[in-house]
Structures are given as C-alpha cells and as structure tokens.
Amino acid sequence: MIEDMTVRGLVPSTQRVYLRAVRDLAVYYKRSPDTLSTRDIQRYLLQLHKERGLTYSTCNTIVHGLRFFYGTTLGRSAMYFVIPLAKEPSTLPVILSRPDIRQLFAATESLQDQTLLKVT
C-alpha cells in the first residue's frame, strides 16, 4: 500500500492517515482487512459516526483510505466493493432580524462603512 501511495504521489501526511484507517479497521475486527466484506466495513463506518461521534469529514477521510486500500492496493473493482461517502447535512444560514441589522448599521463609525454594509 505504501508503494502504491508513493507511486501516485500522495504526500506523507495522507499516507499516514490512509494507513491508520486500514490499521484501525483491522484492529476493530481483530483480523486482516482483506478478509472483510463490504457489509463489515459499512458497519464499522456506522460505528465510527454514531458511537465514536466522528464528523462526516473525518469519516470520509477514512473512507478514502479504505477505498484506496481495497480498490488500488487489492485491485477490487468498484462493482465488487462499494464504500459510500457520508453526506454532511446542510445547514441554513443565520438570517439577521431587522433590529439586528439596524444595530449593525448603528455600530459603524463612518458613512463609508455604513454604505459598504448596506450595499453588501
């Protein structure tokens, strides 16, 4: 796996993260990761998110490492082995109320600053 990552030009920090992802998977199941099924890996990812509380972006980094290991290093095709990425829930922006906006304009020190805020 290290040779595959080096040939593809992955930086050392990415290599460490990918290796850690595969190592942690092997430790979790106490067996070689090349013997695990797609379902085993999906259960592991669910455990990472739900029980350990890892963020979506952290889980996706782990998924990329596992995809590299299974797809590139072991040569398993995408049809044979699919690991979905987690989709981070979208959040709505905070919308200021009219009194908040008036307070923001009142806090400006110059007419230029107030004009810039109003234009924005």
C-alpha positions as CSV (number, residue, x, y, z in Angstrom):
1,M,0.0,0.0,0.0
2,I,2.9,2.4,0.8
3,E,4.4,1.7,-2.6
4,D,1.1,2.4,-4.3
5,M,0.6,5.6,-2.5
6,T,4.2,6.8,-3.2
7,V,3.9,6.0,-6.9
8,R,0.7,8.0,-7.0
9,G,2.4,11.0,-5.3
10,L,0.4,11.0,-2.1
11,V,2.0,13.2,0.5
12,P,3.3,11.6,3.7
13,S,0.5,13.0,5.8
14,T,-2.1,11.5,3.5
15,Q,-0.2,8.2,3.6
16,R,-0.2,8.2,7.4
17,V,-4.0,8.9,7.5
18,Y,-4.8,6.1,5.0
19,L,-2.5,3.6,6.7
20,R,-4.2,4.5,10.1
21,A,-7.6,3.9,8.5
22,V,-6.7,0.4,7.4
23,R,-4.9,-0.4,10.7
24,D,-7.8,0.8,12.8
25,L,-10.2,-1.4,10.7
26,A,-8.0,-4.4,11.3
27,V,-7.8,-3.8,15.0
28,Y,-11.6,-3.3,15.3
29,Y,-12.3,-6.7,13.7
30,K,-9.1,-8.4,15.0
31,R,-8.4,-9.9,11.6
32,S,-6.8,-9.0,8.3
33,P,-8.7,-6.3,6.5
34,D,-8.5,-8.2,3.1
35,T,-10.9,-10.8,4.6
36,L,-13.7,-8.3,5.4
37,S,-16.9,-7.9,3.5
38,T,-18.4,-4.7,2.3
39,R,-21.1,-5.0,5.0
40,D,-18.4,-5.4,7.7
41,I,-16.8,-2.1,6.5
42,Q,-20.1,-0.3,6.4
43,R,-20.9,-1.4,9.9
44,Y,-17.5,-0.1,11.0
45,L,-18.1,3.2,9.4
46,L,-21.5,3.5,11.1
47,Q,-19.9,2.7,14.4
48,L,-17.3,5.5,13.8
49,H,-20.0,8.0,13.2
50,K,-22.7,7.0,15.6
51,E,-20.8,5.6,18.6
52,R,-17.5,7.4,18.4
53,G,-19.1,10.6,17.2
54,L,-16.6,11.3,14.4
55,T,-17.6,14.0,12.0
56,Y,-18.7,13.4,8.4
57,S,-15.4,14.8,7.0
58,T,-13.3,12.5,9.3
59,C,-15.4,9.5,8.2
60,N,-15.0,10.5,4.6
61,T,-11.2,10.7,5.0
62,I,-11.3,7.2,6.4
63,V,-13.4,6.0,3.5
64,H,-10.9,7.5,1.0
65,G,-8.2,5.5,2.8
66,L,-10.2,2.3,2.7
67,R,-11.2,2.9,-1.0
68,F,-7.5,3.3,-1.8
69,F,-6.6,0.1,0.0
70,Y,-9.3,-2.1,-1.4
71,G,-9.5,-0.5,-4.9
72,T,-5.9,0.3,-5.7
73,T,-3.8,-2.0,-3.5
74,L,-6.0,-5.1,-3.5
75,G,-7.4,-4.3,-7.0
76,R,-11.0,-4.9,-6.1
77,S,-13.3,-3.3,-8.7
78,A,-15.8,-0.7,-7.8
79,M,-18.7,-3.0,-8.8
80,Y,-17.4,-5.7,-6.3
81,F,-16.6,-3.3,-3.5
82,V,-18.5,-0.1,-2.8
83,I,-17.9,2.1,0.2
84,P,-20.3,5.1,0.2
85,L,-19.2,8.6,1.3
86,A,-21.1,10.2,4.0
87,K,-23.0,13.3,3.1
88,E,-22.7,16.1,5.5
89,P,-26.1,17.6,6.4
90,S,-26.6,21.1,5.1
91,T,-27.3,23.9,7.5
92,L,-29.3,27.0,6.7
93,P,-27.5,30.4,7.2
94,V,-28.4,32.6,10.1
95,I,-30.7,35.4,8.9
96,L,-30.5,38.6,10.9
97,S,-33.6,40.2,12.1
98,R,-34.4,43.9,11.2
99,P,-33.4,45.1,14.7
100,D,-30.1,43.2,14.4
101,I,-29.4,44.8,11.1
102,R,-30.3,48.3,12.4
103,Q,-27.9,47.6,15.4
104,L,-25.2,46.6,12.9
105,F,-25.6,49.8,10.9
106,A,-25.6,51.9,14.0
107,A,-22.3,50.3,15.1
108,T,-20.4,51.7,12.1
109,E,-18.2,54.6,12.6
110,S,-18.2,56.2,9.2
111,L,-20.7,56.8,6.4
112,Q,-18.4,54.9,4.1
113,D,-18.5,51.8,6.4
114,Q,-22.3,52.1,6.7
115,T,-22.7,52.4,2.9
116,L,-20.5,49.3,2.3
117,L,-22.6,47.3,4.7
118,K,-25.8,48.5,3.1
119,V,-24.6,47.6,-0.3
120,T,-23.5,44.2,0.8
